[in-house]
Amino acid sequence: MGIRYRCSACGNLTRFDVVASRRTRAFHHFSVGGELTVEDEAVLDERVEEVTCRWCGASGDAIDTMPAEAPVET
């Protein structure tokens, strides 16, 4: 289940800057020419550090979270 954001300051539901740290495991496949292809990437840990509304610049307590499947109230 994913997370959706809502800005309580302006009502934005669709545009946010999200700063996150991720720890992943992935298969790195290098071609003979040295080109990298990353395959089978799995997120082992993810921490959202900051969410900022793109419309009004609000962050912190002004940003509400809800399950991605939750109906959107207008």
MISE-974434 format. One record per residue (C-alpha): y, z, x; residue in one letter; residue number from 0. Coordinates in pm, whole numbers. Example, Ala and Ser with C-alpha at 12.3 -4.5 7.8 and 13.67 -1.06 7.14 Angstrom:
# residues 2
@Y:-450 | Z:780 | X:1230 | resn:A | resi:0
@Y:-106 | Z:714 | X:1367 | resn:S | resi:1
***
This chain:
# residues 74
@Y:0 | Z:0 | X:0 | resn:M | resi:0
@Y:339 | Z:-98 | X:138 | resn:G | resi:1
@Y:682 | Z:56 | X:103 | resn:I | resi:2
@Y:992 | Z:-84 | X:-66 | resn:R | resi:3
@Y:1345 | Z:35 | X:-10 | resn:Y | resi:4
@Y:1636 | Z:82 | X:-250 | resn:R | resi:5
@Y:1994 | Z:162 | X:-151 | resn:C | resi:6
@Y:2129 | Z:429 | X:-387 | resn:S | resi:7
@Y:2484 | Z:355 | X:-269 | resn:A | resi:8
@Y:2500 | Z:-10 | X:-383 | resn:C | resi:9
@Y:2169 | Z:-86 | X:-560 | resn:G | resi:10
@Y:2038 | Z:-332 | X:-298 | resn:N | resi:11
@Y:1662 | Z:-391 | X:-322 | resn:L | resi:12
@Y:1613 | Z:-683 | X:-85 | resn:T | resi:13
@Y:1808 | Z:-668 | X:245 | resn:R | resi:14
@Y:1756 | Z:-392 | X:502 | resn:F | resi:15
@Y:1761 | Z:-356 | X:879 | resn:D | resi:16
@Y:1455 | Z:-154 | X:979 | resn:V | resi:17
@Y:1411 | Z:0 | X:1325 | resn:V | resi:18
@Y:1043 | Z:83 | X:1384 | resn:A | resi:19
@Y:812 | Z:172 | X:1673 | resn:S | resi:20
@Y:460 | Z:30 | X:1663 | resn:R | resi:21
@Y:150 | Z:88 | X:1869 | resn:R | resi:22
@Y:-91 | Z:-206 | X:1842 | resn:T | resi:23
@Y:-421 | Z:-334 | X:1974 | resn:R | resi:24
@Y:-447 | Z:-710 | X:2021 | resn:A | resi:25
@Y:-653 | Z:-978 | X:2192 | resn:F | resi:26
@Y:-434 | Z:-1170 | X:2440 | resn:H | resi:27
@Y:-569 | Z:-1518 | X:2510 | resn:H | resi:28
@Y:-402 | Z:-1705 | X:2796 | resn:F | resi:29
@Y:-456 | Z:-2080 | X:2830 | resn:S | resi:30
@Y:-529 | Z:-2231 | X:3172 | resn:V | resi:31
@Y:-161 | Z:-2335 | X:3174 | resn:G | resi:32
@Y:-52 | Z:-1974 | X:3118 | resn:G | resi:33
@Y:50 | Z:-1993 | X:2749 | resn:E | resi:34
@Y:-18 | Z:-1674 | X:2556 | resn:L | resi:35
@Y:-175 | Z:-1663 | X:2211 | resn:T | resi:36
@Y:-199 | Z:-1318 | X:2049 | resn:V | resi:37
@Y:-493 | Z:-1281 | X:1810 | resn:E | resi:38
@Y:-655 | Z:-1003 | X:1610 | resn:D | resi:39
@Y:-355 | Z:-771 | X:1623 | resn:E | resi:40
@Y:-408 | Z:-435 | X:1455 | resn:A | resi:41
@Y:-137 | Z:-175 | X:1399 | resn:V | resi:42
@Y:-267 | Z:162 | X:1521 | resn:L | resi:43
@Y:50 | Z:361 | X:1456 | resn:D | resi:44
@Y:390 | Z:280 | X:1307 | resn:E | resi:45
@Y:698 | Z:496 | X:1272 | resn:R | resi:46
@Y:1007 | Z:384 | X:1083 | resn:V | resi:47
@Y:1301 | Z:537 | X:1268 | resn:E | resi:48
@Y:1596 | Z:405 | X:1069 | resn:E | resi:49
@Y:1664 | Z:192 | X:760 | resn:V | resi:50
@Y:2013 | Z:53 | X:701 | resn:T | resi:51
@Y:2135 | Z:-140 | X:396 | resn:C | resi:52
@Y:2252 | Z:-489 | X:494 | resn:R | resi:53
@Y:2495 | Z:-503 | X:200 | resn:W | resi:54
@Y:2693 | Z:-181 | X:242 | resn:C | resi:55
@Y:2576 | Z:-26 | X:571 | resn:G | resi:56
@Y:2439 | Z:292 | X:411 | resn:A | resi:57
@Y:2147 | Z:471 | X:580 | resn:S | resi:58
@Y:1968 | Z:807 | X:584 | resn:G | resi:59
@Y:1954 | Z:984 | X:247 | resn:D | resi:60
@Y:2118 | Z:686 | X:71 | resn:A | resi:61
@Y:1798 | Z:483 | X:119 | resn:I | resi:62
@Y:1519 | Z:560 | X:-129 | resn:D | resi:63
@Y:1155 | Z:463 | X:-69 | resn:T | resi:64
@Y:900 | Z:364 | X:-332 | resn:M | resi:65
@Y:552 | Z:208 | X:-334 | resn:P | resi:66
@Y:562 | Z:-173 | X:-307 | resn:A | resi:67
@Y:370 | Z:-201 | X:-635 | resn:E | resi:68
@Y:621 | Z:15 | X:-824 | resn:A | resi:69
@Y:815 | Z:-167 | X:-1097 | resn:P | resi:70
@Y:1175 | Z:-234 | X:-1003 | resn:V | resi:71
@Y:1432 | Z:-68 | X:-1229 | resn:E | resi:72
@Y:1748 | Z:-267 | X:-1294 | resn:T | resi:73
***
